[in-house]
Amino acid sequence: TQGDVFLTPKSIGIFVMGSVAFSVATASGVIFAKIMNLFTKDKINPLLGAAGVSAVPGSAREVHLIGQQADPTNYLLMDAMACNASGVIGSAICAGVLWSFLAN
C-alpha cells in the first residue's frame, strides 16, 4: 500500500477521533470510579475504571502494571479483566442498538 493512498486527511481524522474516544472512555471510567467511591462503603481502585474500555487484554494489563508500580502488593489483573469483559459486552450492546437505528 502506498502512503499517499492510505494516509489521507480522512484516515488521519478517523485516527484522531478514535484516539480522542479512547482517551475520553479511559478518563470517564476513572472519574466514574472516583464518584462511585464517594457513595459506597467498600472502595474500589479507580484504576479499574480505566480497564472498562474494550481493548482486551491490553488495558487490563496496563492497569495491573500501573497498580503494581504504585503498590507492589496490588494484584488487579483479574478484577481488571472483569472490567474489560464488561466493556466488551457494553460495546456489543451499543453496536446492536446503533445497527437497529441504522436499519430503519
RASUL-V272979 format. One record per backbone hydrogen bond with DSSP energy under -1.0 kcal/mol. NH is the residue of the N-H (numbers start at 1). CO is the residue of the C=O. If there is no record, write none. Layout:
NH,CO ; NH,CO
This chain:
6,2 ; 7,3 ; 8,6 ; 12,8 ; 13,9 ; 14,10 ; 15,11 ; 16,12 ; 17,13 ; 18,14 ; 19,15 ; 20,16 ; 21,17 ; 22,18 ; 23,19 ; 24,20 ; 25,21 ; 26,22 ; 27,23 ; 28,24 ; 29,25 ; 30,26 ; 31,27 ; 32,28 ; 33,29 ; 34,30 ; 35,31 ; 36,32 ; 37,33 ; 39,36 ; 48,45 ; 49,46 ; 50,47 ; 52,49 ; 55,53 ; 56,54 ; 59,55 ; 61,57 ; 62,58 ; 63,59 ; 64,60 ; 65,61 ; 66,62 ; 67,63 ; 68,64 ; 69,65 ; 70,66 ; 71,67 ; 74,71 ; 80,76 ; 81,77 ; 82,78 ; 83,79 ; 84,80 ; 85,81 ; 86,82 ; 87,83 ; 88,84 ; 89,85 ; 90,86 ; 91,87 ; 92,88 ; 93,89 ; 94,90 ; 95,91 ; 96,92 ; 97,93 ; 98,94 ; 99,95 ; 100,96 ; 101,97 ; 102,98 ; 103,99
